[in-house]
Amino acid sequence: MTDRAGSRVTSTSPRLGRFEAEFARDPDAAVGALLVDVAAARGPIIEEIAGAPDALVTFVYVDDVDQVELGTQALMLEPPRTSERMRRVAGTDVWTLVLRVAHDVTTAYRFQVDPPVLGDTTEEMMATVSDPEQQAAFVAAYARSIRPDPYNPRRVTDPLSDSGEPRNSVLVMPDAVALPSLPDVSERVEEHVLPGGRRVDLYRPANGGDDLPLVVVLDGEHCRPGLVLEHLDAAIAEGRVPPVRVVLWHNLSPTSRMVEMACNPVLPAALADELFPWLDERGLLPPVAQRVLAGFSYGGLATAYTVLHRPDLFGAALPISASLFFTPDPNTEPGEWLARQVRPGSTRARWFLAVGQLEATAIGLPGVAADTTMVSSAGRFHDALRDAGADVAGLLEYPSGHEMFTVHAAIEQGLPALLTPSAQPADLAE
C-alpha cells in the first residue's frame, strides 16, 4: 500500500512558481495563462514528482471574497477540521493551494467561501451532529458555502449538504480507477414506506430473476444521491457482481442515526420486526445465508453490531469505513468496544471489511486511544474476527477517503466475495 503521509499541503508547485514569476512581469497575462492551464487540465493541475509515489496537485479558485477554503479527504485533516485555507495572490481574485496526493487516489473536493465549523474539538463535533437544531443549522451554512470547481465537469453530491445537486468536484489521479459511465436505474427502484413510517427503496436488477440474494444497505437517504445503486447496477451488468435485490434503509431523521446506530439493539429489532415481515409478505426474503447487511461510517458500526448480536437476521456483513473506534461510555470503556465482543463461536456470518486509505488520521475522541484511526480500528476488528475463527472474506483498503468512492469499491468487491462460496480470504489494497 502506498504511504499516505505525502498527502499534505506544500508551499508551491512548478506551475505555481512559474505563475508567480510571470505575475511579477505582467499580472493580467499571468492570471490569464494560469486559467488557460486550469481549463486544459479540467480542474486541478497535476505535476509529477520524479521517483515519488505521489504528485503535486495545484487547486485554483477565482472569486472576489474574503476567505476561501479547500475541503477534501486528500488533506487528511484530523477532526473536526474538514478544510484548509487557500492563499490569495496579492492584488488578484486568485486563490491557490498545493497538495501532494498519491497517484492512485480518487477523492471529492470543494471550494468553500466562509465555511462553518463543526466545533473546536471532536466532542463539540459529535454534539453538533447529534443535536437536530445544531445539525440543521450547520448543514444549511455548509451548503451555502460550497462552490464547485467551474473547470471540472466531474461532480458528485456532498453527503453533508441537504441539496441533492452534485456540487462536489472529483479529483481523479493518473493511476486511479477510471470513473465508469452509469446507467439510469430509476425505473427499477421503488420507494415505499413501512407500516412504522420508515422509508425504504427497493432495487431490482435488469435480468436477475426472482430468487435473488438480499442486500440491505443502511443510510439509504445518502446512498441514493451517492449513486450506490447505479454503480452496483453497472457492476452487475458487466458480470462483476452477481444479481442481487437491494433495500436501502432510510433513517427516521438526520440525527436519529446517531442513536439507532450506536450499537443499539433498537436497529436490529426494527429490521427484524418492520422490514423482514414486509419483505416476506412479498416473497422477497431469502434464507439467512443469502442476506447481506452493509453500512458506511456509523452505519458500518451498526452493520457489525447487528450481524454479531442478531445472527438470525443476516448471513454476511459488509462494514465500510465503520466507526469501530466506538465506545458506549468513554469514562468506563476504552474505544473499540465492539472488537472485544468478538469471541470464538460468536459469529457464523461471512465478513468483508473496507476502509479508505485516506482515513489514516487520529479520531481524537474521549476514550479512544490517541493513535487510533479508521484504518487501524478496521484492521484490529478484522484481526479479532480472524483470531476468533470467523469466516473473513477480505479487508479492502481503497485509495480514497471517508466517502462514496470507498463505498462503491467495497460493494463491487465485497458482494462477490460474500456471495461466492469458493471465494478465498484476501487482504486487498486497490
N, C-alpha and C positions, 0 to 999 in steps of 0.2 A: 504494500500500500504506500502511496506517495505521502511523504511527510507534509502535513498541512501547516507547519509552522511558518512557511513562507507567505501564507495568505494574510498579508498585513499591509497597512498604509506605508508608502515610501515617499520620499520627498519629491522625486521628479522622474521623468522618462525621457528617452531621446527625443520624442516628438514634442514634448512639453518644453524641453530645453531649447529646441530649435525655434519654437514659438516665442519664447522669451527673448531670444537673440533678435529675431525678426521684429518683434514688437518694439524694441528699443529704437529701431530704424524707421519703421512705418507701422504704427499701431493698427490702422484700419486694414491695411493689406494683410498683416499678420493674423488678425481675427478672421478675416475672410478665408485665408488659406487653411486655417485650422478647421473651420466649419466645413470646408470642402472635403477635408480628410475624414471628418466625423461622418459626413453624409456618405462618403465612399465606403467607410467601414460599416455603415448601417448601425451605428451606435458607438460603443467604446472602442478606442484604438488599441489593438493588441500588438505588442512588440516582444519578440523572443529575447531571452537572456541566454547567452552561449553556455551550453553544458548544464543548464538548470532544468529542474522538472516543472518549473513554473514560468510565467511570462508577466511582463508589465502591462497593466490594463489602465488606460487613461480615460476617465469619465469626464465628460464636458457637458455643462448645462449653461444656458444663456437666459438670463432674466434680470430685470432691474428690481431686485428685492433686497431686504436687509440680511437675510440668513438663509442658506440652503444647506441641507444635509443629504448625504447618500446613505440609503438603507439597503443592506444586502447581507445575506448569510456569509458571503465571502470575507466580510470584515472579521468574523469570528470574535465578536464582542461578548464580554461576559454580561449576563443580565444584571439589571434591567435595561442596559443600553441596547438600542437597536439601530443606531445610525451614527455617522461621523460627519463633523462639519467639513464642508468643502472650502477651498481657498479662492477668494475673489481676486482676479487680476486687477491691480490698481488702475483706475480710470476707465474700466470697462464693465460690462454686464456678464462677463465670462467667469464661470466658477469651475474649478478643476479639482480632481482628486485622483491619485495614482495608487493602485493596489498591485501586489504580487499575488497571482492566482494560479493554481495548478492547472496543467494543460488539459486535464480530463473533466473539469468541473462544468456543471450546468447549474445555474442559480438565477433567481429573480433579483431585480434591483429596482429602486425607485428613487427619484429625487423628491425631497420634501422641503417645502417652504414653511418655516416656523413650526416644526413638528411638535406635538405634545410629548410629554414623558410619562412613562408608566409609574415612576416613582424614583427615589434616590437609592432604594435598596430592593432586594428581591422580595422581602416581606411586604413592602409597600406595593410592589408589582402584583403579588398574589392577592392582596387586599383589593386592589383596583379591579382585577378581572373577576373577583368573586362577588362584588357588590353591584347590583343591577344599575343603579344610578351612575356610579363612578364609571362602570364599564361602558355604558351608553354614551356618556359624555366624552370619554376617551376615543371611542370608535368614531364618533361624529367629527371630532377635531382631527383625528388621524386621517380620515377620508378627505377632509378639506385640504390637508397638507400635501397630498400625493400629486406628483407631476410625472407622467410617463416620459420616457425619452422620445422626443419627436422624430429622431432619426432612425429609431429601431422599430421595425414593423412587428417583431415578435413580442407578444404581450400575453399575460395571464392575469387572472383575478388575484386579489390580495385577501387572504383569509381573515385578516384583522379589519378589513373595511366592510361596511354594511352595503356597499354597492356591488352589484353583480357584474359591473363593467370590468373588462380586462385592462387595468391601469398600471400594473407592474410590467416592466420590461424584462427581457430574458437575455442573460449573458451565456453564450454557448462557446466554450473554449475550443481550440483547434482539435484536440483529441477526444472531445466529449461525444457521447452517443447523440446521433442526429435526432432532431425533433421530428416525429412522424406526422404524416397527414392523417387527420382524424375524421371518422365517419360521423354522420348525424344519427343519433340513436333515439331522438325524441319520440318517434312513433312506437318504440319498443320499451318505453318507460312509462309506467302507470303510477299516478300519485293517489295514495289512499290515506285515510285517517282511521286508525284503530278505534275500537269501542271506547277506550280510555282517553281518547283525544290526541294520541301520538301520531305524528305524520310518518309515513314510510313511503319510499319509492321502490317499485318493483320492476326490475330489468330482466328481459329475456333475450338471449342471443338470436341471431337471424335463423340459424338452422340447428337448433340444439335438441329438438325432440322434447319429450315430456319428462322422462326420468332423469333429472339433472341434479348434480350436487348443488347445495345451497351455500352461498357466501353472504353472511350478514356483516355489513360494514357500518361501524359507529360514526357519529358526526356527519350524518347524511347531508345536512344543510351546507356543509363545507365541501363535501365530495362532489355534489352536483356542479357547482361553478368551478371546482377544481379539476373537472374533466376526467374523473376517475373512470366513469363508465365508458367514455369514448376511448381512452387508452386500452382498457380491458377489451372492448369490442374489437378494436384493431388487432390486438394480440390473438384473440380467438379466431378471427377471420384468417390470420396468417398461419394458424396451426401451432402457435407457440404456447397457448393456454387452452386446456380442454373447455368445452362449453359448460357454463355454469349459470344458474339463476342467482340474481343478486338482490338483496334487500338493503336499501340504505335507511338506516335507523336514525331519525332526527331527534335532537334534544328538545325538551319541552320549552326551554328558554335559553338565551345566550349564557346565563350563569348557572343553570341547573346542572350542567355537565360537571362543574367543579365539585358538586356534592355527589351526584349519582356515580361518577367515575372514580371517586377516591376510595377504591377497594370497599365499595358499599354493596351489601347484599341486595339492596333495592333494585339495582340494574339487572342482575341475572334473574331476579324474581319477575321483573317486568317482561323480560324476553320470554321467560317460560310461561307466564300467565296471560300475556297480551298478544305477543307476536305468534308464538307457536300454535296456539289453538286456531288463530285466524288463518295461518298457512295450512294447517291440517284440514280445515273445512273445505279448502280449495284444492286439496290433493297435491300440495306443493311442499310438503315437509318430508324430506328423505330420511333414511336411517341416520342415527347419530354419526356413524363413521363418515358420512358424506356431507357433514355440516362443518363449515369453517367460520370462525369469528375473526374479524380483522378490525384493527383500530389504530389511530395515529395519535401520538402525544399522550394526553390524558386518556384518550380512547385506547391507546396501546396498553396503558396500565390496566384499564378496565377489562381489556381483552384477556390479558394474562390472569388477572384475578378471577374472572368469570370461568375460564376454562379450568383453572386449578380447583376452584371451590364448587363448581357445579359440573362434574364430569358427565352428567346425564344429558347435558344440553348440546355440546359440540365435541366432535372428534378431532378437530385440528384448530390451531391458534396461529395467528399472524400478527404479532405485536410489532408496530412500526414506529421508530423513534419514540419508544414508550417512556413514560415518566417513571422509570423503575427506581429512581432515587427516592421515591415517596416514603414518608414515614407518617403513621397515623397520629403520632404525638412526639414532636421533636424534643420534648422535655424528658421523655422516658424511653423512647425507642430510637435507636440510630437509623439513619437512612437505609434504603434498600431493604425495607421490611419484607417485601414480598419474596425476595430471593431466599430469605430464611424460612419461608413456609414450604419450600420445595424439599421434599424428603423422599427416600426410596419408596416407590409404590404410590406416591401422591398424585401422579397423573398418568393416564393411559393415552392421552391425546398425542398427536404429532405436532411438532413445533417448527416454525420457521421465523427467525427474528431478522429485523433490518434496522439500520440506523444510518444517518448521513455522516460522511467523513468530516464535514464542516461543523459537526456538533461536538467537537472535542474542546469545549470551553467549560470552565468550572460552573457548577449550578449555583452555589453560593446561598443556599437556603439553610435556615436553622436545623440542626440535627443531621445535616448531610456533610460528610467528610469534605474537607477543603479541596481535595484534588478530584472529586467525583465529577464526571461529565456524562452526557447522554451515551457517548461511545463506551466509556468504561463500565457504566452500570449495565448496559446491554450485554457486554462481554461477560460480566460476572453472573448475570442471570442465565445466560447461555451455558456457562460452566456449571452452575448449580443444577441445571436440568440434566446436563450430561453426567455429572457426578452421581445424580440420583437414578441414573439408568433410564431416563426418559428418551423417547423417540424424537431426536432433534434432526430435522432435515437440512438445516443450514443457518448460517448467520451472514447476512449481506451487509457490507459496509460500502455504501454507494457514494460516489463523488458529487454530493450535493449537500444541502443543509436540512434544517427542520422545515421542510416544505414539500409541496406536492410532487416534485420530481422524484424524491425518495419514495413517496407512496406509490407512484406509478411503477417504478422499478421493482419495488417489493411485491406488489400484486402480480406483476408479469412473471417474476421469477419464483415467487413463493407458492402461488397456487399450483403450478405443475409439480413442484416438489412435495407439496402436501397431499395432492390428489392422485399421485402416481406411486403405487406401492413399491415399484422397483427403484425409485429414486434413492441415490446414495447420499448420506450426510455430507455436507460440504460447508466450508467457511469461505465466503466469497468476497472478493473486492473487485468491483467493476468500475 
